Amino acid sequence: MGLFFQFLIGHALGDYVFQREVMATAKSRHAEIHSTTSKGFPGWYYWLISHALVHGGAVFIISGSLMLGIIETLLHSLIDFSKCEHWINLHVDQLLHLLCKAVYVWAIYRGWV
């Protein structure tokens, strides 16, 4: 249970403490900021991948598993992309992120990672 709690803390830090407003907005390809800024402003995919890397890094630091860190980076970017596309809402987004963490804990305790 302690490991899951650590993952929850890492998730809360990544989604609510370390994610600045510009990142929360600009990680969507539909964000108005992309149509009103100069050509030098990073594309939405830079913001999305950077945000996902923060989460992947947290999972890596907590679990010590590079594989889980990479998996988290990929899954977090796919889940957030789905939210930005309005395919899922915030509640489903957060539920999917927490389910990922639960699977990581299960995989670690099963000795698969």
C-alpha positions in Angstrom: 0.0 0.0 0.0 2.9 2.3 0.7 4.1 2.0 -2.9 0.7 2.9 -4.3 0.6 5.9 -2.0 4.0 7.0 -3.3 2.7 6.7 -6.9 -0.3 8.8 -5.9 1.9 11.5 -4.5 4.1 11.5 -7.6 0.9 11.8 -9.7 -0.5 14.7 -7.7 2.9 16.5 -8.0 3.0 16.0 -11.7 -0.6 16.9 -12.5 -1.2 19.7 -10.0 2.1 21.1 -8.6 4.6 20.9 -11.4 2.2 21.4 -14.3 2.1 25.1 -15.0 -1.0 26.7 -16.6 0.8 27.2 -19.9 1.6 23.4 -20.0 -2.0 22.4 -19.1 -3.3 24.6 -21.9 -0.6 24.2 -24.6 -0.5 20.4 -24.4 -3.8 20.3 -26.4 -3.5 20.8 -30.2 -6.8 22.6 -30.0 -5.5 25.3 -27.6 -6.1 28.8 -28.8 -2.6 29.7 -27.7 -1.2 27.9 -30.8 -3.1 30.2 -33.1 -2.3 33.4 -31.3 1.4 33.0 -30.7 4.5 33.4 -32.8 6.1 30.7 -34.8 8.8 30.2 -32.1 6.3 28.9 -29.6 6.7 25.1 -29.1 4.1 22.8 -30.6 1.5 21.1 -28.5 3.3 17.8 -28.8 6.4 19.3 -27.0 4.2 20.3 -24.1 2.4 16.9 -24.0 5.6 14.9 -24.1 7.3 17.1 -21.5 4.3 16.7 -19.1 4.3 12.9 -19.7 8.0 12.7 -19.1 7.5 14.3 -15.6 5.2 11.5 -14.8 7.4 8.9 -16.3 10.3 10.3 -14.3 8.3 10.1 -11.1 7.4 6.5 -11.7 11.0 5.7 -12.5 12.3 7.4 -9.4 9.7 5.7 -7.1 9.9 2.2 -8.7 13.5 2.1 -9.8 12.2 0.6 -13.1 13.2 2.2 -16.3 10.6 0.1 -18.1 7.8 1.3 -15.9 9.0 4.9 -16.4 8.8 4.5 -20.2 5.4 2.8 -20.0 4.1 5.6 -17.8 5.4 8.2 -20.2 3.6 6.6 -23.1 0.4 5.8 -21.3 0.2 9.3 -19.7 0.7 11.0 -23.0 -2.1 8.8 -24.6 -4.5 9.4 -21.7 -3.9 13.1 -21.7 -4.2 13.3 -25.5 -7.5 11.6 -25.2 -8.6 14.1 -22.7 -7.4 17.0 -24.9 -9.4 15.5 -27.8 -12.5 15.4 -25.5 -12.8 11.6 -26.0 -12.7 11.3 -22.2 -13.4 13.7 -19.3 -11.3 14.7 -16.4 -12.7 12.1 -14.1 -12.0 9.3 -16.6 -8.6 10.7 -17.2 -7.7 10.6 -13.5 -9.2 7.2 -13.0 -7.1 5.8 -15.9 -4.0 7.3 -14.4 -4.7 5.7 -11.0 -5.5 2.4 -12.6 -2.0 2.5 -14.3 -0.4 3.0 -10.9 -2.4 0.1 -9.5 -1.2 -2.1 -12.3 2.4 -1.0 -11.7 2.1 -2.0 -8.0 0.6 -5.3 -8.9 3.3 -6.0 -11.5 6.1 -5.1 -9.0 4.6 -7.3 -6.2 4.2 -10.2 -8.7 7.9 -9.9 -9.5 7.3 -9.0 -13.2 9.2 -5.8 -13.0 
